[in-house]
């Protein structure tokens, strides 16, 4: 297949903006589905997990492939809920373009902003689709305004709606200057294109002029043509829009009502016309294993095979399903490959192209493809696979730290080992989920991004793995840090197996601004203390930071400097210096005023106006601070921050004060000193 006819796209949006509903129409119109699945009825093809069907939300990023006008489109349907941010993050990492779906009533909602910013960080070109134009309160112009103001993007309407709310009957294509209407009898399969009617001519002319004004600002040559002829040819418009979409200067905007089967086919045309083919993007940067030198990796089938594992999913029959994005070369079924991160040889038993939960077997995949490898044993999310001959590691993905924990135990003691295995498997699939055994109590503790995140995972343990488990009350995952600088000298002396082990180091610790992270620096020269022993001190320091300095929570935002060290060749061992480094750090931090930090969450509440007073009161009573209130056509948008510990059970309280009509989204913001803590 011609690689230029391939698109790798994601569909992203706030929860309930109609993302999965739109994807279901894409599968139907491209012939991948023979019926339209509905989220509300639990029959959506892309929401194949039982929980997704029960809850009516997308949890895992499902991958599928379809064909439109001789183009192969690989689609990843990503979650809209903030608790599943890892699913969004790892999907965006491997996409070439994205479709942002916006609710015509809600506009740019909180999670839309989060996902959009994530896409910005990965330089992903986007087009936008304003859905639900048939809903009461739909306002196409307001959504464009919010995209400009809240997302800092430059939206350019390539369609405008004909009517709105219950009078929405079709769209005007501003590029071809024609009306498009859909036949409800054929479930929107039949589209009619016709000349613009008299009553819509002024509307079309006004928006067309806006479009031409926007495009001509990018080229003097186009401006001259426009001034001479008063118009621009269709091919020129598409070519310039494509160029400016790929460079992320413009965001073409479409509109429709997916649930009523209106607007999806032109959106597919937009994916082909404006989003890039894999080889149109610049080379991806990688690092040579031998010297860590940064090198560009050309997106070409001619280069050495190189791919990134962006998602892992366990299958009871097939084992690990490794979702990969191929950046260079090609991979063949049955061939041997190298897991470059793990320095392990692996075998590609099978290659699959996924269609949500179904699959089709392939013999070869090449640069630009997204597919699944079956047969790898050591793989983890973020690993690079390739060949031994040219070992390049692609940029690793970074995921946020879990902020909420619960204790979990099986109903019967005999299931404990099996529960541990299940937790290991879930942690392999989801980088924002961790499991550990508490050394003091022996309890199994699981941690994640939010109450819903952990609830979903526990439900999977019970339903998917068939293991009954009980969970405790949610607990906040705190952090520790220090309030001031301090220095300490530690001496370590111990006789083990008849051999003396000794070390002496001096460490200084300094507090860093929140979010800086930990760092280690050595001012000691190699001739004073050999490099191998300096590395041992660093290992001891890092291990000690991870296990806490006062009450056992991970320590953050501390700069550690080794200012001096003594070395006795006869008794110096890496073990002694590692242990000495750990003990020295603990004592230095004890002098520096340890502080306990709690996670503070960013909270966005959308509530009808009549409940605004009670909602704000509820937030402030939980120790939250309201930063702004923004009025929208149907709701008030309250932005606030609050300690996570105070927000447990908030969804129940919010439903109660708003008669179930308010919604909220919550995500981690930062750590700050716990109130009442010295």
C-alpha positions in Angstrom: 0.0 0.0 0.0 1.1 3.5 -0.7 2.3 5.0 2.6 1.2 8.5 1.6 -2.4 7.2 1.8 -2.2 6.4 5.5 -3.4 8.5 8.5 -2.9 7.8 12.2 -5.4 9.8 14.1 -6.9 10.0 17.6 -10.3 11.2 18.6 -10.2 13.2 21.8 -12.6 15.3 23.8 -14.2 16.0 27.2 -16.3 13.1 28.6 -19.7 12.9 27.0 -18.9 15.2 24.0 -19.9 12.4 21.6 -16.5 11.0 20.8 -17.3 7.3 20.8 -20.7 8.1 19.0 -18.8 9.9 16.3 -16.3 6.9 16.0 -19.2 4.5 15.7 -20.5 6.5 12.6 -17.0 6.5 11.1 -16.9 2.7 11.3 -20.4 2.4 9.9 -19.8 4.7 6.9 -16.4 3.2 6.1 -18.0 -0.3 6.1 -16.2 -1.6 9.2 -19.5 -2.1 11.0 -22.7 -3.3 9.6 -24.8 -1.6 12.2 -24.3 1.6 14.3 -23.4 0.8 17.9 -24.8 3.2 20.6 -23.0 4.2 23.8 -26.4 4.6 25.6 -27.4 1.1 24.7 -24.0 -0.4 25.6 -23.5 -1.6 22.0 -20.7 0.6 20.9 -18.0 -1.3 19.0 -15.1 0.8 20.4 -16.3 0.5 24.0 -15.8 -3.3 24.0 -15.0 -3.7 27.7 -18.0 -4.7 29.8 -17.4 -1.8 32.2 -17.4 0.7 29.3 -20.7 -0.7 28.2 -22.1 -0.6 31.8 -20.8 2.9 32.6 -21.3 4.5 29.1 -17.7 5.9 29.1 -14.5 5.0 27.4 -11.8 3.6 29.6 -9.2 2.0 27.3 -7.9 3.5 24.1 -9.3 1.1 21.5 -7.4 0.9 18.2 -9.1 0.2 14.9 -8.4 0.5 11.2 -10.8 1.6 8.4 -10.6 2.7 4.8 -12.1 5.9 3.3 -11.6 6.9 -0.4 -8.6 4.6 -0.9 -6.9 5.8 2.4 -6.1 3.6 5.4 -7.1 5.4 8.6 -5.8 4.0 11.9 -8.0 5.4 14.7 -7.4 5.4 18.4 -10.5 6.2 20.5 -9.1 7.8 23.7 -10.9 8.2 27.1 -12.2 11.6 28.0 -12.1 11.1 31.8 -9.2 12.7 33.6 -8.6 9.6 35.7 -7.5 7.8 32.5 -4.9 10.4 31.5 -2.3 7.7 30.8 -4.5 6.3 28.1 -4.7 9.7 26.4 -1.0 10.5 26.9 0.3 7.3 25.4 -2.1 7.5 22.5 -1.1 11.1 21.6 2.6 10.1 21.8 2.2 7.9 18.7 -0.4 9.8 16.6 0.2 12.0 13.5 -3.0 14.0 13.8 -6.1 14.3 16.0 -9.8 15.2 15.8 -11.0 17.3 18.7 -14.7 16.8 19.3 -16.5 19.6 21.1 -20.1 19.7 22.5 -22.0 22.6 20.7 -23.7 23.4 24.0 -20.8 22.9 26.5 -18.1 24.3 24.3 -14.5 23.9 25.5 -15.0 21.9 28.7 -12.3 21.3 31.3 -11.1 17.9 30.0 -11.0 19.3 26.5 -8.5 21.8 27.7 -6.3 19.1 29.4 -6.3 16.9 26.4 -5.6 19.8 24.0 -2.6 20.9 26.1 -1.3 17.3 26.0 -1.6 17.3 22.2 0.2 20.7 22.1 3.1 19.1 24.1 3.4 16.4 21.4 3.0 18.9 18.4 0.0 17.0 17.1 -1.9 18.7 14.2 -5.6 18.9 14.7 -9.0 19.5 13.1 -12.1 20.2 15.2 -15.6 18.8 15.0 -18.5 20.7 16.8 -21.0 17.9 17.6 -24.6 18.0 18.9 -25.7 21.0 16.8 -29.2 19.7 17.2 -29.2 20.2 21.0 -31.0 23.0 22.8 -28.4 25.7 23.5 -26.1 24.8 20.6 -23.9 27.7 19.5 -21.4 27.1 16.8 -19.9 30.7 16.9 -19.4 30.5 20.7 -17.5 27.2 20.4 -15.1 28.9 17.9 -14.7 31.8 20.3 -13.8 29.5 23.2 -11.3 27.4 21.1 -9.6 30.7 20.3 -9.7 32.1 23.9 -9.3 29.0 26.1 -7.0 26.9 23.9 -5.0 29.6 22.2 -5.7 28.0 18.8 -6.7 29.6 15.5 -9.9 27.9 14.5 -11.1 28.4 10.9 -14.6 27.3 9.9 -14.7 25.2 6.8 -18.4 24.4 7.4 -21.3 26.3 9.0 -24.5 24.8 10.3 -27.8 25.4 8.5 -30.1 26.2 11.5 -29.4 25.0 15.0 -31.2 23.1 17.8 -34.4 21.5 16.4 -34.0 23.5 13.1 -30.5 22.0 12.3 -30.9 20.4 8.9 -27.5 20.3 7.3 -24.3 22.2 6.7 -22.8 24.7 4.2 -19.4 23.6 2.8 -17.5 26.8 2.7 -14.7 25.3 0.5 -16.9 23.9 -2.3 -19.7 26.5 -1.6 -22.5 24.0 -1.5 -25.1 22.7 1.0 -24.9 19.1 2.3 -28.0 17.3 3.7 -28.3 13.8 5.0 -31.1 11.2 4.5 -32.4 9.9 7.8 -34.0 6.9 6.2 -30.6 5.5 5.1 -29.1 6.4 8.6 -27.2 9.2 7.0 -25.6 7.0 4.4 -27.1 9.0 1.6 -25.8 12.6 1.3 -27.2 15.2 -0.9 -25.0 18.1 -2.2 -26.8 21.0 -3.7 -26.4 24.7 -4.6 -26.7 27.2 -1.7 -30.4 28.3 -1.4 -31.4 31.9 -1.5 -32.1 32.1 2.2 -28.6 30.8 3.1 -26.6 32.9 0.6 -25.8 35.8 2.8 -24.7 33.5 5.7 -22.5 31.5 3.3 -20.9 34.7 1.8 -20.1 36.1 5.2 -18.4 33.0 6.5 -16.6 32.4 3.1 -15.1 35.9 3.3 -13.9 35.2 6.9 -12.3 32.0 5.6 -10.5 33.7 2.7 -9.3 36.6 5.0 -7.8 34.0 7.4 -6.0 32.1 4.6 -4.7 35.0 2.7 -2.9 36.4 5.8 -0.4 33.5 5.3 0.7 34.4 1.8 1.2 37.6 -0.2 0.8 35.6 -3.4 -2.6 34.3 -2.3 -3.5 37.9 -1.2 -2.7 39.1 -4.7 -4.8 36.4 -6.4 -7.7 37.1 -4.0 -7.5 40.9 -4.7 -7.4 40.4 -8.5 -10.1 37.7 -8.8 -12.1 38.1 -5.6 -11.8 34.3 -4.9 -9.4 31.4 -4.6 -9.6 28.0 -6.4 -10.7 25.0 -4.3 -7.4 23.1 -4.9 -5.4 26.1 -3.6 -7.6 26.5 -0.5 -7.2 22.8 0.4 -3.4 22.9 -0.2 -2.9 26.0 1.9 -5.2 24.8 4.7 -3.4 21.4 4.7 0.0 23.1 5.0 -1.2 25.4 7.8 -3.0 22.6 9.7 0.2 20.4 9.7 2.3 23.4 10.9 -0.4 23.9 13.6 -1.1 27.5 12.5 -4.8 26.7 11.8 -7.5 24.3 13.0 -10.2 23.6 10.4 -13.6 23.3 12.1 -16.5 21.0 11.0 -19.9 20.6 12.5 -22.7 18.1 12.8 -24.9 15.9 15.0 -23.4 12.4 15.1 -26.3 10.9 17.0 -28.6 12.0 14.2 -26.1 10.7 11.6 -25.2 14.1 10.2 -21.7 15.5 9.5 -19.4 12.5 9.7 -18.5 11.9 6.1 -17.2 15.4 5.5 -15.2 15.0 8.7 -13.5 11.9 7.2 -12.7 14.0 4.1 -11.1 16.5 6.4 -8.9 13.8 8.0 -7.6 12.9 4.5 -7.4 16.5 3.2 -5.8 18.2 6.2 -4.1 15.8 8.6 -0.6 14.6 7.7 0.6 11.3 6.3 3.3 9.7 8.5 6.2 10.7 6.3 5.1 14.4 6.1 6.1 14.9 9.7 9.7 15.7 10.8 12.0 12.8 11.9 11.4 11.6 15.5 14.4 12.1 17.8 16.0 9.1 19.5 19.1 8.4 21.6 21.9 6.0 20.6 22.4 3.4 23.3 26.2 3.3 23.1 26.8 7.0 23.8 23.4 8.6 24.5 23.9 10.9 21.5 20.6 12.4 20.1 19.9 11.2 16.6 17.0 11.8 14.1 15.1 8.7 13.0 13.7 9.2 9.5 10.1 8.0 9.0 11.0 5.7 6.2 10.5 2.0 5.3 14.1 1.9 4.1 15.7 2.4 7.5 16.4 -0.1 10.2 13.2 -1.4 12.0 12.3 0.8 15.0 9.0 1.0 16.9 7.6 2.2 20.2 5.4 0.1 22.5 2.7 2.6 23.5 0.2 0.3 25.2 0.1 -3.2 26.7 -3.0 -5.3 27.2 -3.3 -8.8 28.6 -5.3 -11.4 26.8 -6.2 -14.7 28.5 -5.4 -16.7 25.4 -2.7 -14.8 23.5 -0.8 -13.4 26.6 0.6 -9.8 26.2 -0.7 -7.7 23.3 1.8 -5.0 22.7 0.4 -2.1 20.7 3.3 -0.6 18.7 3.8 2.4 16.4 6.4 1.7 13.7 8.6 4.7 12.9 11.3 3.2 10.6 11.8 0.0 8.6 9.5 -3.0 8.8 8.7 -6.0 11.1 7.8 -9.5 9.9 5.7 -12.1 11.6 7.9 -14.9 13.1 11.1 -12.7 13.1 13.5 -12.1 16.0 13.7 -8.5 17.4 15.5 -6.7 20.2 13.8 -5.0 23.1 16.4 -2.2 23.2 15.3 -0.8 26.6 15.4 -4.2 28.3 18.5 -5.4 26.3 16.5 -8.6 25.7 15.9 -10.6 22.5 12.3 -11.2 21.7 10.3 -13.0 19.0 7.3 -11.7 17.0 5.0 -14.7 17.1 2.1 -12.9 15.4 1.3 -9.4 14.0 -2.3 -8.2 14.3 -4.3 -5.2 13.1 -6.9 -4.5 15.7 -10.5 -3.7 15.2 -11.5 -2.8 18.8 -11.7 -6.3 20.4 -11.4 -8.2 17.1 -8.3 -8.6 15.1 -6.9 -9.5 11.7 -3.6 -11.3 11.1 -0.7 -9.6 9.2 2.5 -10.9 7.8 4.4 -7.5 7.7 4.0 -4.0 9.1 6.1 -1.0 8.0 6.9 2.6 9.0 3.8 4.6 9.7 1.8 1.5 10.8 0.0 1.0 14.2 -0.4 -2.7 15.0 -0.2 -5.3 17.8 2.7 -7.7 18.4 2.0 -11.0 20.1 4.8 -13.0 21.7 6.9 -10.6 23.7 7.7 -11.5 27.3 9.7 -8.6 28.7 7.9 -5.6 27.2 6.6 -2.6 29.1 4.8 0.5 28.0 7.4 3.0 26.6 9.9 0.4 25.4 11.6 0.7 22.0 12.0 -2.4 19.8 14.3 -2.8 16.9 17.5 -4.6 15.9 20.8 -5.3 17.6 22.7 -3.7 14.7 21.4 -0.1 15.3 20.2 0.4 18.9 18.2 3.6 19.3 15.9 4.4 22.2 13.0 6.6 21.3 11.9 9.2 23.9 10.4 7.6 26.9 6.9 8.5 28.0 6.4 10.2 31.4 3.2 9.6 33.4 2.0 11.4 36.5 2.4 9.8 40.0 -0.6 8.2 41.6 -2.2 10.3 44.3 -4.9 8.1 45.9 -4.4 4.7 47.5 -6.7 1.9 49.0 -5.9 -1.3 50.8 -7.1 -4.4 49.0 -7.4 -8.0 50.2 -8.9 -11.2 48.7 -12.0 -12.7 50.3 -10.0 -15.9 51.0 -6.3 -16.1 52.1 -5.6 -18.7 49.5 -6.2 -16.1 46.7 -3.5 -13.7 48.0 -0.8 -14.9 45.6 -3.2 -14.9 42.7 -4.3 -11.3 43.6 -0.6 -10.3 43.6 -0.2 -11.7 40.1 -3.3 -9.9 38.9 -2.0 -6.6 40.4 1.3 -7.0 38.6 -0.5 -7.6 35.3 -2.6 -4.5 35.8 0.4 -2.4 36.7 2.1 -3.6 33.5 -0.9 -2.4 31.4 -1.4 0.9 33.2 1.7 3.0 34.2 -0.4 5.2 36.5 -1.4 2.2 38.7 0.9 0.8 41.3 0.7 -2.0 43.9 2.9 -2.7 46.9 2.9 -4.6 50.1 3.1 -2.5 53.3 6.1 -3.7 55.2 4.6 -2.8 58.6 1.0 -4.2 58.2 1.5 -6.7 55.4 -1.5 -5.1 53.6 -1.6 -4.9 49.8 -1.9 -1.2 48.8 -3.0 -0.1 45.3 -2.6 3.5 44.1 -4.1 5.3 41.1 -5.2 8.7 39.7 -8.6 9.0 41.3 -11.6 7.2 42.9 -13.0 6.2 39.5 -9.6 4.9 38.3 -9.3 2.6 41.3 -13.0 1.6 41.1 -12.6 0.5 37.5 -9.5 -1.5 38.3 -11.1 -3.2 41.3 -14.2 -4.0 39.2 -11.8 -5.6 36.6 -10.3 -7.8 39.3 -13.7 -9.0 40.3 -15.4 -9.4 36.9 -12.6 -10.0 34.4 -10.3 -12.1 36.6 -13.1 -13.7 38.7 -11.4 -12.9 42.1 -13.5 -11.6 44.9 -11.7 -8.7 46.7 -12.5 -6.2 49.4 -11.1 -2.7 49.5 -10.6 -0.2 52.3 -11.4 3.5 52.5 -9.5 5.7 50.0 -6.2 7.1 51.4 -4.3 10.1 50.2 -0.8 9.4 48.9 1.2 12.1 50.6 4.8 13.2 49.9 7.6 14.5 52.1 10.1 17.3 51.6 12.3 19.7 53.7 11.8 23.3 54.8 15.5 24.4 55.0 19.0 23.5 54.0 21.2 21.3 56.2 24.5 19.4 56.1 25.5 16.1 57.8 28.6 13.9 57.9 28.0 10.2 58.3 30.5 7.4 59.1 29.6 3.8 58.3 31.7 0.9 59.7 30.7 -2.7 59.8 32.4 -6.1 59.6 30.6 -8.6 57.4 31.9 -12.1 56.7 35.1 -11.2 58.4 35.8 -8.2 56.1 35.6 -4.6 57.2 33.3 -2.3 55.3 33.8 1.4 55.9 32.7 4.7 54.3 32.5 8.4 55.3 30.5 11.0 53.3 29.2 14.6 53.8 25.9 15.6 52.2 24.1 18.9 52.0 20.4 19.0 51.3 18.5 22.0 49.9 14.7 22.5 49.4 13.7 23.1 45.7 10.6 24.8 44.3 7.5 22.5 44.0 7.6 20.3 40.9 11.4 20.6 40.4 12.0 17.0 41.4 15.0 15.5 43.2 18.6 15.9 42.0 22.0 14.5 43.1 25.3 16.3 42.5 28.8 15.4 43.6 31.5 18.0 44.2 34.0 15.3 45.1 36.7 14.6 42.5 37.2 11.1 41.1 40.7 10.9 42.5 39.3 11.6 46.0 36.5 9.0 45.7 36.4 6.6 42.7 33.4 7.1 40.4 32.1 3.6 41.2 31.8 4.6 44.9 30.2 8.0 44.1 27.5 6.0 42.1 27.0 3.8 45.1 26.3 6.9 47.3 23.9 8.2 44.6 22.0 4.8 44.7 21.8 5.0 48.5 20.5 8.6 48.4 17.9 7.7 45.7 16.7 4.6 47.6 16.3 6.7 50.8 14.4 9.5 49.0 12.0 6.8 47.7 11.3 5.4 51.1 10.7 8.7 52.8 12.5 10.8 55.5 10.1 11.0 58.4 6.9 9.0 57.9 7.6 6.8 54.9 6.1 8.7 52.0 8.4 9.4 48.9 10.4 12.6 49.3 10.3 15.2 46.5 11.9 18.4 45.5 15.2 18.0 47.3 18.6 18.8 45.9 21.3 16.6 47.4 25.0 17.6 47.1 27.9 15.4 48.2 30.4 18.0 49.4 33.1 15.7 50.9 34.1 12.0 51.3 36.9 9.9 52.8 38.3 6.9 51.1 40.3 4.0 52.6 41.2 1.6 49.9 41.5 -1.4 52.3 37.9 -1.2 53.6 36.0 0.8 51.0 33.2 -1.1 49.3 30.2 -0.1 47.2 27.9 -1.6 49.8 29.4 0.6 52.5 29.1 3.8 50.5 25.5 3.0 49.4 24.5 2.3 53.1 26.4 5.4 54.2 24.7 7.6 51.6 21.2 6.4 52.7 21.9 7.0 56.4 23.6 10.4 55.8 20.6 11.6 53.8 18.1 10.6 56.5 20.1 12.5 59.1 20.6 15.6 56.9 16.9 15.7 56.1 16.0 15.3 59.8 18.1 18.5 60.5 16.4 20.3 57.6 12.9 20.4 59.0 10.9 17.6 57.3 7.4 18.6 56.1 4.5 16.6 54.9 3.0 17.6 51.6 -0.6 16.8 50.4 -1.9 16.6 46.9 -4.0 19.6 45.9 -6.5 19.0 43.1 -7.8 21.3 40.3 -11.6 21.1 40.4 -14.0 22.1 37.6 -17.7 22.1 38.4 -20.4 22.7 35.8 -23.7 23.5 37.5 -27.1 25.1 36.6 -27.2 28.7 37.9 -29.8 28.0 40.7 -27.4 25.6 42.5 -24.3 27.8 42.3 -24.5 29.1 45.8 -24.7 25.6 47.4 -22.0 24.3 45.1 -19.5 27.1 46.0 -20.4 26.7 49.7 -19.7 22.9 49.5 -16.3 23.5 48.0 -15.2 26.1 50.6 -16.5 23.9 53.4 -14.0 21.2 52.2 -11.1 23.7 52.4 -11.3 24.5 48.7 -10.6 27.9 47.1 -12.7 29.1 44.2 -10.6 30.9 41.6 -13.2 31.9 39.1 -16.8 31.5 38.0 -17.7 31.8 34.3 -21.3 32.1 33.0 -22.2 29.9 30.0 -25.6 29.7 28.2 -26.9 26.8 30.2 -24.5 26.4 33.2 -22.0 28.1 35.5 -18.4 26.9 35.3 -16.7 27.0 38.7 -12.9 26.6 38.8 -11.4 25.8 42.2 -8.6 24.0 44.0 -9.0 21.8 47.0 -7.0 19.2 49.0 -7.6 15.7 47.7 -8.3 14.3 51.3 -11.3 16.6 51.5 -12.7 15.6 48.2 -13.5 12.0 48.9 -17.2 11.3 48.3 -17.6 14.7 46.6 -19.6 13.2 43.6 -22.4 12.0 46.0 -22.5 15.4 47.8 -22.6 17.3 44.4 -25.4 15.1 43.1 -27.3 15.7 46.3 -27.2 19.6 46.2 -27.8 19.8 42.5 -30.5 17.2 42.1 -28.1 15.2 39.9 -27.7 18.0 37.4 -24.2 19.3 38.1 -21.0 17.5 36.9 -17.4 17.9 37.9 -13.9 16.9 36.8 -10.9 16.8 39.1 -7.2 16.4 38.3 -4.0 16.6 40.2 -2.5 20.1 40.4 0.4 20.2 42.8 1.7 19.2 46.2 1.7 21.8 49.1 2.4 21.7 52.8 -0.3 20.0 54.7 -2.3 22.4 56.8 -1.7 22.0 60.5 1.6 20.4 59.7 4.8 21.6 61.3 
